[in-house]
Amino acid sequence: MKYGKQTELALQNFGRGRVPEKLIRAYGEVKKAAILAIQKTERFFPPEVYESLLAAIEELISGKWNEECVIPLQQGGAGTSFHMNINEIIASRATEILHQTYNIQRNLHPLEDVNRYQSTNDTFPTAVTIVLFRDLLRIEEMVIALQATLVQKEKTYSLIPIMGRTELQDALPMTLGQVFGGWAGMIERDRWRLHKLKDRVRVVALGGTAVGTGFPAPQEYVFAVEQYLRDVTGLPLARSQNLPDAIAHHDDWSELASGYLLLARNLEKLCNDLLLYTSSFLQEMTHPEIQYGSTIMAAKTNPVLLEWVKGMCMRAAALCRLVEDYHAAGNLQLNAFVPFIAEAMLEIADLLQRSLEGMIRFLEIVVVNTDTMARHIDHSRAMLNLFLPVVGYEKTKAIAQKMPSFSNLEDLKRWLAENGFPEDLQNLCDISSLTRFIRKIPKEKKP
């Protein structure tokens, strides 16, 4: 067991839990940057102690001591308990290395050695920021992939007609490519929003220590630790120019949650549309049978991928709103609920990554039923709207009221001819004229 007394006390208070591995890694990177900066600016540690600390931190970063990180993120104290858990692991392991490798019988202290010039209040948010930035990069990549998939579908189905619907009623024909293009535009806005958020999220509080004043850290350390943090993480992180603000307020995370909320809602909207298109009511698309749909109805296929994605998006959206509540719960110079924000944001990122993966997979395997789409257009009285530019609203309405049901556009043309409508009107029965902006509209002939 590598952790010590303070972790044991926290276990009694908060119980045992698991911290996400990527947060442990990020905290290790913060610790490494701090040790490197201290040694560069002060030569504070004897060489053997310095090497032992770095070795212990590297092991922590590699995941070797993940099982020793036992304090749940649902904790009081703004993350102090988890921070002490990290400090005690590093101090304990570095002491072992110092004894075994260098035969130096010195016990390293989790605060006086490992935690020099650091506070939970600047290191914990910095570790969280590292994780959030990496998650944001990954989600942005997946949003780009989803947009590309939709754009490709837009091109593939650019000439395939489908009935457009408003308020669940037939409206006007359009192309399936235009449907996919509409979805692609929605996801493109998510891509742009997330891209702009990267500049906001990359700002860290490291060097501000407890309340943003930097006490008792020297200025040389504050400058050095920022550079080392960039080097260690490989990320374009930047120290806040207003450290009291960076420690007290986390509206940047809340803003990120708002961006994620819009992404989750847009994915949910996409699921809703696809659930309708694949439903028994429309059957214009088919959800492939990728597993049994029922334990009793052998012929039933359920839209499991779409339901899975939609369910995760709904949960992500709820957590996004919770982040806003946690952000608003801060008081004065510190938000005690940073660990709760971190837990929610990490789950949101996981849910969105899996949702995006699921949606991309679905779009790759969905079956488009063009014959069904064409049949729905042929049978729809919405096709009578073709006459609107020529004869006007009222006459079109009168035709619709007198017109019996028809099974295809040829039936419609015959009915028009039999009832004395001009040939120009009959020739309007062309779906493509309703799906594009450039169209030739004949003028109604005056008697």
Backbone hydrogen bonds, N-H to C=O, Kabsch-Sander energy under -0.5 kcal/mol:
donor,donor_aa,acceptor,acceptor_aa,energy
8,E,4,G,-1.9
9,L,5,K,-2.4
10,A,6,Q,-2.0
11,L,7,T,-2.2
12,Q,8,E,-1.5
13,N,9,L,-1.4
14,F,10,A,-3.2
15,G,11,L,-1.8
17,G,70,V,-2.9
19,V,69,C,-0.7
23,L,20,P,-1.1
24,I,20,P,-1.6
25,R,21,E,-2.6
26,A,22,K,-1.8
27,Y,23,L,-2.5
28,G,24,I,-2.3
29,E,25,R,-2.0
30,V,26,A,-2.0
31,K,27,Y,-2.4
32,K,28,G,-2.3
33,A,29,E,-2.3
34,A,30,V,-2.1
35,I,31,K,-2.4
36,L,32,K,-2.5
37,A,33,A,-2.2
38,I,34,A,-2.6
39,Q,35,I,-2.3
40,K,36,L,-2.1
41,T,37,A,-2.3
42,E,38,I,-2.4
43,R,38,I,-0.7
43,R,39,Q,-1.1
44,F,38,I,-0.5
50,Y,46,P,-2.8
51,E,47,P,-2.6
52,S,48,E,-2.0
53,L,49,V,-2.7
54,L,50,Y,-2.4
55,A,51,E,-2.4
56,A,52,S,-2.4
57,I,53,L,-2.5
58,E,54,L,-2.6
59,E,55,A,-2.0
60,L,56,A,-1.9
61,I,57,I,-2.7
62,S,58,E,-2.2
63,G,59,E,-0.6
63,G,60,L,-1.1
64,K,59,E,-1.9
66,N,63,G,-1.4
68,E,65,W,-1.3
69,C,65,W,-0.5
69,C,66,N,-1.4
70,V,68,E,-1.2
75,Q,73,L,-1.7
78,A,336,A,-1.0
80,T,77,G,-1.4
83,H,79,G,-2.4
84,M,80,T,-2.8
85,N,81,S,-2.0
86,I,82,F,-2.1
87,N,83,H,-2.7
88,E,84,M,-2.9
89,I,85,N,-1.9
90,I,86,I,-2.3
91,A,87,N,-2.7
92,S,88,E,-2.5
93,R,89,I,-2.6
94,A,90,I,-2.8
95,T,91,A,-2.0
96,E,92,S,-1.8
97,I,93,R,-2.2
98,L,94,A,-2.6
99,H,95,T,-2.4
100,Q,96,E,-3.1
101,T,97,I,-2.8
102,Y,97,I,-0.9
102,Y,98,L,-0.8
103,N,99,H,-0.8
104,I,98,L,-2.0
105,Q,103,N,-0.6
106,R,104,I,-1.9
108,L,106,R,-0.6
113,D,109,H,-1.5
114,V,109,H,-1.9
116,R,113,D,-0.8
118,Q,115,N,-1.9
122,D,119,S,-0.9
123,T,119,S,-2.5
124,F,120,T,-1.9
126,T,122,D,-1.0
127,A,123,T,-2.5
128,V,124,F,-2.5
129,T,125,P,-2.6
130,I,126,T,-2.1
131,V,127,A,-1.8
132,L,128,V,-2.9
133,F,129,T,-2.7
134,R,130,I,-2.1
135,D,131,V,-2.7
136,L,132,L,-2.4
137,L,133,F,-2.2
138,R,134,R,-2.1
139,I,135,D,-2.8
140,E,136,L,-2.7
141,E,137,L,-2.1
142,M,138,R,-1.9
143,V,139,I,-2.5
144,I,140,E,-2.3
145,A,141,E,-2.0
146,L,142,M,-2.4
147,Q,143,V,-2.7
148,A,144,I,-2.5
149,T,145,A,-2.1
150,L,146,L,-2.3
151,V,147,Q,-2.6
152,Q,148,A,-2.3
153,K,149,T,-2.0
154,E,150,L,-2.2
155,K,151,V,-1.9
156,T,152,Q,-2.5
157,Y,153,K,-2.4
158,S,155,K,-1.3
160,I,157,Y,-1.1
162,I,174,M,-2.9
164,G,162,I,-0.5
164,G,172,L,-2.2
166,T,169,Q,-2.1
169,Q,166,T,-1.7
171,A,164,G,-3.0
174,M,162,I,-2.7
176,L,160,I,-3.6
177,G,157,Y,-2.1
179,V,175,T,-1.5
180,F,176,L,-2.4
181,G,177,G,-2.5
182,G,178,Q,-2.1
183,W,179,V,-1.9
184,A,180,F,-2.6
185,G,181,G,-2.1
186,M,182,G,-1.7
187,I,183,W,-2.2
188,E,184,A,-2.3
189,R,185,G,-1.5
190,D,186,M,-1.2
191,R,187,I,-2.3
192,W,188,E,-2.2
193,R,189,R,-2.5
194,L,190,D,-2.6
195,H,191,R,-2.1
196,K,192,W,-2.1
197,L,193,R,-1.6
198,K,194,L,-0.9
198,K,195,H,-0.8
199,D,196,K,-0.7
200,R,196,K,-0.6
201,V,197,L,-2.5
202,R,198,K,-1.4
203,V,200,R,-0.9
204,V,238,A,-2.7
208,G,205,A,-2.2
210,A,215,F,-0.6
212,G,208,G,-1.6
214,G,208,G,-2.0
217,A,214,G,-2.4
222,V,218,P,-1.7
223,F,219,Q,-2.2
224,A,220,E,-2.3
225,V,221,Y,-3.1
226,E,222,V,-1.1
227,Q,223,F,-1.4
228,Y,224,A,-2.6
229,L,225,V,-2.1
230,R,226,E,-1.6
231,D,227,Q,-2.2
232,V,228,Y,-3.1
233,T,229,L,-2.2
234,G,230,R,-2.2
237,L,235,L,-2.0
238,A,202,R,-2.0
240,S,204,V,-2.7
246,A,242,N,-2.2
247,I,243,L,-2.0
248,A,244,P,-2.0
249,H,245,D,-2.7
253,W,250,H,-0.5
254,S,250,H,-1.6
255,E,251,D,-2.5
256,L,252,D,-2.0
257,A,253,W,-2.5
258,S,254,S,-1.8
259,G,255,E,-2.0
260,Y,256,L,-2.5
261,L,257,A,-2.4
262,L,258,S,-2.0
263,L,259,G,-1.9
264,A,260,Y,-2.9
265,R,261,L,-2.5
266,N,262,L,-2.5
267,L,263,L,-2.5
268,E,264,A,-2.1
269,K,265,R,-2.4
270,L,266,N,-2.3
271,C,267,L,-2.4
272,N,268,E,-2.6
273,D,269,K,-2.3
274,L,270,L,-2.4
275,L,271,C,-2.8
276,L,272,N,-1.6
277,Y,273,D,-2.5
278,T,274,L,-2.1
279,S,276,L,-1.0
282,L,276,L,-0.5
283,Q,279,S,-2.2
284,E,277,Y,-1.2
285,M,277,Y,-2.0
286,T,367,V,-2.7
290,I,288,P,-1.4
293,G,300,K,-0.9
298,A,296,I,-0.9
300,K,297,M,-1.5
304,V,302,N,-2.2
307,E,303,P,-2.3
308,W,304,V,-2.4
309,V,305,L,-2.5
310,K,306,L,-2.6
311,G,307,E,-2.5
312,M,308,W,-2.1
313,C,309,V,-2.3
314,M,310,K,-2.3
315,R,311,G,-1.8
316,A,312,M,-2.7
317,A,313,C,-2.5
318,A,314,M,-1.8
319,L,315,R,-2.2
320,C,316,A,-2.1
321,R,317,A,-1.7
322,L,318,A,-1.5
323,V,319,L,-2.2
324,E,320,C,-1.3
325,D,321,R,-1.5
326,Y,322,L,-2.6
327,H,323,V,-2.7
328,A,324,E,-2.0
329,A,325,D,-0.9
329,A,326,Y,-0.6
330,G,327,H,-1.3
331,N,334,L,-2.0
334,L,331,N,-2.0
335,N,247,I,-0.6
336,A,334,L,-0.7
338,V,335,N,-1.2
341,I,337,F,-2.4
342,A,338,V,-2.9
343,E,339,P,-2.5
344,A,340,F,-2.3
345,M,341,I,-3.0
346,L,342,A,-2.5
347,E,343,E,-1.8
348,I,344,A,-2.6
349,A,345,M,-2.3
350,D,346,L,-1.9
351,L,347,E,-2.8
352,L,348,I,-2.7
353,Q,349,A,-2.4
354,R,350,D,-2.2
355,S,351,L,-2.2
356,L,352,L,-2.6
357,E,353,Q,-2.2
358,G,354,R,-2.5
359,M,355,S,-2.5
360,I,356,L,-2.5
361,R,357,E,-2.3
362,F,358,G,-2.3
363,L,359,M,-2.4
364,E,360,I,-1.4
365,I,361,R,-1.1
365,I,362,F,-1.0
366,V,362,F,-1.9
367,V,286,T,-2.1
369,N,284,E,-2.5
369,N,367,V,-0.5
370,T,368,V,-1.1
373,M,369,N,-1.8
374,A,370,T,-2.5
375,R,371,D,-2.4
376,H,372,T,-2.3
377,I,373,M,-1.8
378,D,374,A,-2.5
379,H,375,R,-1.9
380,S,376,H,-0.5
380,S,377,I,-1.1
383,M,380,S,-1.6
384,L,381,R,-1.8
385,N,382,A,-1.8
386,L,383,M,-2.0
387,F,384,L,-1.9
388,L,385,N,-1.2
390,V,387,F,-1.3
391,V,387,F,-2.6
392,G,387,F,-0.6
392,G,388,L,-1.5
395,K,391,V,-0.5
396,T,392,G,-1.8
397,K,393,Y,-2.4
398,A,394,E,-2.1
399,I,395,K,-2.5
400,A,396,T,-2.3
401,Q,397,K,-1.8
402,K,398,A,-1.9
403,M,399,I,-2.5
412,L,408,N,-1.4
413,K,409,L,-2.4
414,R,410,E,-2.4
415,W,411,D,-2.3
416,L,412,L,-2.2
417,A,413,K,-2.3
418,E,414,R,-2.9
419,N,415,W,-1.4
420,G,417,A,-1.4
421,F,416,L,-2.7
425,L,422,P,-0.5
426,Q,422,P,-1.5
427,N,423,E,-2.4
428,L,424,D,-0.5
428,L,425,L,-0.7
429,C,426,Q,-1.6
430,D,428,L,-3.5
433,S,430,D,-1.2
434,L,431,I,-2.1
435,T,432,S,-1.1
439,R,437,F,-0.8
441,I,439,R,-0.6
